[in-house]
Amino acid sequence: MNILELHDLTIRTTDGRTLVDGLSLALAPGERLGLIGESGSGKSLTSLAVLGLLPAGMTASGRVVLAGAPITGASERELTGVRGRDAAIVFQEPLTALDPLMRVGRQIAGPLGRRRGLKGTALRQAVTAALEQVRLPDPERVARAFPHEISGGQRQRVALAMALACEPKLLIADEPTTALDVTVQAELLTLLDTLVRERDMALLFVSHDLAVVAKIADRVLVMRNGRAVETGEVREIVGAPREEYTRELVNSARRLESALDLRSGR
Amino acid sequence: MKPVPELKPVLELENASFAYRGRTDPVVADIALPVESGQSLALVGESGAGKTTLLRMLLGLARPTSGAVRFDGDELRPRDREQMTRFRRDVQCVFQDPYSSLDPRRRVGGIVAEPLRSLGIDTRRTAGPKVAAALERVGLPADAAERYPHEFSGGQRQRIAIARATVCEPRVLLADEPVSALDVTTRVKVVELLGELKREHGLTLVMVSHDLSVVASLCERTAVLERGRVVEQGPTAQVLGAPAHPYTARLVASVPRLPTAAGPG
């Protein structure tokens, strides 16, 4: 059984604009799919629709099936049961995902307490374990810190720890490294790769950056103006894009990258 | 043809340090950085390393707590109106976000003409031909002057910002992450545009960028900052191609690369 299936997903605004247009995809357990596109391609909306998190004023039609259960048309209560357990999401900007007035430890304790019914010492230990899993040094100190007291890379690790707290089968990551410095990005991608492998999770990785997607995903789906342009193995898409638009994306990325080669070749 | 580097740098940071008022620990310390004509300079490093502070000092927006900023060999004196007028004419800037750097209530023609008017070079009436030339230079249609910023895409807005910055034909363009808010296909085109302005109009760039491929495309020289200090500077080919400092090496190694068509990349 697929962990995620989208059938003809269409997202419209109330004033009738179509932002995602008839998108279908399937993700098997443990599979890693990169959703790539430029701004306005609908990639982030697609990832939000998977958890029924579309902003007010947008409606989804078609079918979203997560771990066998329908998401489109589900009640808020049913959705709450699914979020975090079947699939969890990490966003681009960890500062907006974290409550600035709450210590990091308490924020992670939230889902752990609710989902696993942990309390007291057991809960505290689980929080420390969750922070250790995302390779945060000195987890006790981080647990006591407020979000503004730790670095951007550490915040994104905390957001990741929260997402992983309830052991989801699917992790959705929406531009998780875009706001980070390149060295921190490299570390986080390695961590993400390890965690997804260790836990045998499926991964839906949303990004505008082909090189980043190529590092973490097996398969890629290229989106433009709300539609799927093409899909395939990362290496095939990057090596021999079939569609004109994909070719333009790959060529642009290669053209910029080639500047680095010329320089280092000297 | 590249202009022969002049004896005097156009702009120079001379052992410059900057600390916020009431703080003793400087944001940047002892920066010695010349900008020579025809030798575009990139400032790279992590967030918080002090790149933007250096740029602000070079723009005269922040005064060094110690050391000096020199323009054509003379110390920059923000109260010297005659010098500041020459400085503003020769040193212009472009920022990262093309959405917040253009006044939404003004037509593009007025926005682009602004430096000409504020520097007393032209009046509204006589600015027209120069505005048209600047818009053409950045690849925008002439009727763009009559329209408003919201009618343009992100890439086009960044072109408008570049047109405004180059309308008075400056020698130096300071750019803070000029292409990082743009999609990759647009980014390539704006990088090409900046390259053209360098070649055809002798513009020297001083650019802050976290994107090393953009740096390698546009800048002859690179300075690497780590925690407020320049740890390495020199020709870009040398700094990025054969890094001498471990931090630079880590930076270069962290850049994600596309897999090569041939095999594992």
Interface residues (C-beta under 8 A of the other chain):
Chain A: E38 S39 G152 D181 V182 T183 V184 Q185 A186 L189 H208 D209 L210 A211 V212 A214 K215 V234 R235 V238 G239 A240 E248 L249 V250 S252 A253 R254 R255 L256 E257 A259 L260 L262 R263 S264 G265 R266
Chain B: E46 S47 G154 D183 V184 T185 R187 V188 V191 H210 D211 L212 S213 V214 A216 S217 T236 A237 L240 G241 A242 R250 L251 V252 A253 S254 V255 P256 R257 L258 P259 A261 G265
